[in-house]
Amino acid sequence: MEIFQLIQFQAVAELEHMTRAAERLNLAQPALSRTIQNLENELEAPLFDRSGRRMRLNENGRILLRYSRQILSSIQDAKNEITARKAGAETRIRLCVHSATALLPQLLVDFRHARPDIRFEIVQRIFQDTEQPEYDMLIDSIVGDEVLPRSSCLLIQEEVLLAVQSGHPLTGKDGISLSDIREEPFVSLRRDRPWARIIQKACNEVNFTPSIVAESDNPITLCDFVRCGLGVCFLPSRTGLPPAGEGITLLRLKDFAYTRHLYLHWCYNAFLPPHVDAFRQFALAWFAQIEDRGPVRT
């Protein structure tokens, strides 16, 4: 199995389309088809399920794609390390952010005080499993009982709390339960966002269906909705509020005990370019300070 075969296979696997993959690779389609056929002959197993001109990556193909990405990533790591030794590391970090976007500006400002030579390219796109991620580092989140992805480190753990407008009648209750909020209007992040998926999973497990009156893809807008009284919402205890959190009160729920884990993931196997590793170390220390301060007022 040759490196060029893995590169060509990866393009076909990600696009699931021979013609588009050939265009991406600037190859003739018959040559690309022969490469895939040779791989399947060598492995003695089909890599795609075919129906006419349609092709879908099967379980064999998913296994090979996982290992081919590791192999090609290791080769790229070697190139990066050699380049860094010869000419100094690149000073750009492509940072993909799916969670804690309200804290991102302050994180980058604080980091650039220490490393003004490093610039950032921010990406917020959700990449599919079959796609090659186009970033150096990713900030994302999972529910506490899920397993962190490989090449990841935990940044912070936080409770799921209920955000209400300051002065809301619920703030005067001695203990809040889900039965107290079944009739409340809810505002939420858009359902394709990671935080919304976490909340949906948690609600399903306790047979609770919030009545959503408005959605947004911006967490700051979501907080503004709560602040003006449009509805209540679930927020993480430490990273959910923008710096100016006045007008919002966070409440604990007696029967909704979930933990959100915020993590940092990097697209490297072994060698982390020095400037990327510098950001990883800084982010760990920065979020540790947030955790030491404890949750915002509840």
N, C-alpha and C positions, 0 to 999 in steps of 0.2 A: 504494500500500500504506500503510494507516494504522496508527498505533500501537495503537489498540484492536484491530485485526485480529491484530497480532502477539501481543498479550496473550492473546487468545482462542485463537489457534492454539497457543501455548505450553502452555496448560492441556490442550488436547485431545492434544497430542503427548506430554506427560508422563504422562497418565493412560491414553491410548489407549482412551478410553471417553467417548462423547458425553454420556451422562446425568450421569456423575460430574463431568465438566468443567463442564457447565451448572450443577450444584449448587455447585461451587467458586466459579464466577463470579457466582452468583445471577442467571442468565439463563434465558430460556425456551429449551428445546432447539432448536425450529425456527429461532430467530434465530441460534443458534450454528452450526447446520448450514449456514445460508445464508452465514455469514462464511467457513467453510471452503470452501464451493463457490465463492464469489467469489474467494478466494485462488487456488484451483486454476485457475479460468478466467483470471485475470490472468497466472499463470505458465505457462499452457498445459501443465500437467503435474500428474498426481495426486500428492498428498502422503502418502496412506495406501493400503495394500493392504487391500481390503475383501472379506470373505467372510460373507455374510448380515449379521448385526448386529455381527460382530467386525471390528475395524479395527486394523491394525498400521502404525506409521510406516515408510515406505519410505526409500530413499536420498535422493530429492528432499526428503522431509520432514526427514530428518536434517540436510541442508544448510541448509534454512531455519531449523530449530531452532537450529543453531549460530550463525547470523548474527542471529537474533532475540534470542538471549540477549545477544550483544554489544551490540546496539542498546539493548535495555532496560536492560542494566547501565550503559551510558554515560549514559543518562537518569537513572538512579538516582545515578550518580556526581555528575552536575551538581546534583541535589537535595541530596546530602550536602554538597557543597562550599559551596553557598549557605547551607544550614542552619548549617554550621560557622562561616561568616563572620558570620552574624547573631547566633547565640546560643551559640557554643562547641560543640565536638564532644561527642557522646555518649561516656560513659566506660566502656561495656561492649564487650568483645570476645568474640564467639562463636568459640571455638577448637575445631576438630575434630582429634582426635588418633588417627591410625592406627598410628603408629610411635613408638619411644622413650618409651613411657608411663612407664617406670621413672624417667626423668629429669624428668618433667613437674612434680612437686611442687617440686623445688629450683629449676627454671627460673622458676616463677611466684613463689616466695618471693623470689628475688633480684630479679626485675623489680619486684615491689611495694615493695621497699625504695627503689627509685628513683622509682616512680610509684604511690604508695598510693591515688591517686584512681581508678585503673582497676580494674574488676572483670571477672571472667571467667565465661563460661558454657561448660562443657566438653561436647563432643559426641563420641561414639565410633562413631556409626552409619556403616556403609558405604553411600554413596549410589550408586544405579544411574545409568547414563549418561543415561537419559531424565528423571531427576529434577532439579529445581532444588535445588542444594546450599544448606542452611540454616546457613551459617557465614560468618564474615569471613575466617578464615585456617585453613589445613589443614597439619598436619605428617604427611608420608607418606614412602614410600621406594620406590626402584626399583633394579633391577640396573644395574651401571655402564654397560652398553652401550645402555641405553634412553635416550630423549630426555626431558628435563624438560618438563612441561606449560608452556603459556604462563602468564605472570604468576606465575613461580616463581623462587626463588633457592636455590642449593645451601647447605645448612647444614654438612654434614660428609661425608667419605668414610671408609669403614672396611672392613676385611677381614672375611670370614666365617671364624670360628674354631670349634674344637670345645671345648665346655665339659664337664669331667669333675669328679667329686668329688675333692677334694684327697687325695692318697695313692693314687689309682687306678693300677694297673700301667702304664697307657699313659704316665704322667708320667715314667717312667724310660727310655722308649725314645728312641733317637737318630733322630728323624725319624718322623713318623706319616704313613701312607698310608691310602687308603680300604679297602684289603684288610685292614688291622689292625682295622677297626671294623665289618666286615660282620656279625659275630655279636653286636655290642653292642646292648642294648636302648636305644631312643631315646625321649625325651620331646619333645613339640613343642607349639607354639602351634596352636590350632584351625585347620583347613585353610582357613577363609574369611578368615583374617587376612593382611594384606599380607606380613609376614615369612615366614609359612608358604608362601605362593605363590612367593616369591622362592627359598626353599630347594627347593621342589618343582621349579621350573624348572632350577635349578642341578644337582640330582641327576639329572634326566632327561637332561641334556646329557652326563653322564659315566656313564650307565647304572648308577646306584647307587640302591638301594631301601632306605632305613632301616627297621628293624623297630620300629615305634612301639608302645609299651606304654601310653602315657598322653598325653592332650592337655589343654590348658588355654587359656582365652582371656585369662589374666593372666600377663604375663612374670615378675612377681615369684614367683608360684606355680611357674612353670616352673623358675626358679633354685632354689627350695626343693626341687623334685623332684631336681635334680642334686645339691644339697648333701647330701641324705639318702641318695643312692646308688640312686635308683629307675631312673636311666638317664642317658645322655649326650645332648647336644643341640648344634645349631649356634647360635652367638650372634654378633652383631656385636661387633667388637673393642673399641669405645669406649663404646657406648651400651647394651650388652646387659645389664650387671649393675646391680642396685640399689646404692645407696651402700655398704651393708654386704656386700661381696662375699666375705668369708672363707668358706672351705670349698669354693671352686670354683677350679679351675685352667683357664686357656684355652690350648689347644694349636694350633699351626699344622699344617695338612695339606699335604703336598708336592704332591698331585695334585688339589687342590680350591681353585684360586685365583680367588675371586670377590670383587667389591667391591660393597658396599651404599652407595647414595647417599641420604642423608636430605635432604629438601627442604621448604621452606616455600612454600605456595601461597596467593594471596589472590584473593578474588572481586571484583576491581575492575579496570577497564580502564586508566584514567588516574589519576584522583584517589584517593589513599589518605587516608582520614581521619587527622588528625594522631596520634590515640591509637593507631591501627592501625599507622601507619608507625613510631611510637616503639617498638612491640613488635617489629616486623620488624628494625629496626636493632639492638635489644638482643639478639634471638635470634641474629643473625649474629655479634655480638661474643662472646656467651656460648658458642656452639658452637665458635668459633675457639679459645677458651681450652682446651676439651676436646681439640681436635685438636693443639694445641701441646704438650700433656702427653704425647702419644703413646699407644699402645695399653696396656691394662692388662696385668699380668704374664702371660707366656706360657711 
